[in-house]
Amino acid sequence: MEKAFIYIKENGYTFPVYHNPDGSAARQFMVTGVPETFIFDKNGILKKKVIGPLEWDSPQIIEALNNLINEH
């Protein structure tokens, strides 16, 4: 995990990264493989689970993420 944190720091990423050494989060969210993306709202509610790669910079995805960010 140390290498991951070094990579994050060296590349200037500022988003939070959490380490779950006992794997409880993977079991709770039923992770089946990599990549898997979990999108939570401001209240910590899981809104979307994406299994596999996705074009995260597509206009449709950017609009959907902006809508989620702007929810009240």
C-alpha positions in Angstrom: 0.0 0.0 0.0 2.9 2.3 0.6 3.7 2.3 -3.1 0.2 3.4 -3.9 0.4 6.4 -1.5 3.8 7.3 -3.0 2.3 7.2 -6.5 -0.6 9.4 -5.4 1.6 12.0 -3.8 4.1 12.0 -6.7 1.3 12.6 -9.2 -0.4 15.4 -7.2 -3.7 13.6 -6.7 -5.8 15.2 -3.9 -8.8 12.9 -3.7 -9.1 10.7 -0.5 -7.8 7.2 -0.7 -8.7 4.6 1.9 -6.9 1.4 2.8 -9.0 -1.5 4.0 -6.5 -4.2 5.0 -9.0 -6.7 6.4 -11.1 -6.7 3.1 -14.3 -5.9 4.9 -15.3 -3.1 2.5 -14.8 -5.5 -0.5 -17.1 -8.0 1.1 -19.7 -5.4 2.1 -19.8 -4.0 -1.4 -19.5 -7.4 -3.1 -16.4 -6.5 -5.2 -16.0 -9.0 -7.9 -12.9 -7.8 -9.7 -10.9 -4.8 -11.0 -11.8 -2.2 -12.1 -15.0 -1.6 -10.1 -16.2 1.9 -9.3 -18.5 2.9 -6.5 -20.2 6.3 -6.6 -21.6 7.7 -3.4 -23.8 10.7 -2.8 -23.0 13.4 -0.3 -24.7 11.4 2.4 -22.6 8.3 1.8 -25.4 6.4 0.0 -24.2 4.2 -2.8 -25.8 5.6 -6.0 -24.0 3.5 -8.7 -21.7 0.5 -9.0 -19.8 0.2 -12.3 -18.1 -3.1 -13.1 -15.4 -2.8 -15.7 -13.9 0.1 -17.6 -15.9 3.1 -18.6 -15.3 6.3 -20.6 -15.3 8.6 -17.6 -14.7 11.7 -19.7 -17.7 11.2 -21.9 -20.2 14.1 -21.9 -23.0 11.8 -20.6 -20.9 10.6 -17.6 -19.7 14.1 -16.8 -23.3 15.4 -16.8 -24.4 12.5 -14.6 -21.6 13.1 -12.1 -22.2 16.9 -12.1 -25.9 16.2 -11.4 -25.0 14.0 -8.5 -22.6 16.7 -7.1 -25.2 19.3 -7.4 -28.0 17.3 -5.6 -29.3 19.0 -2.5 
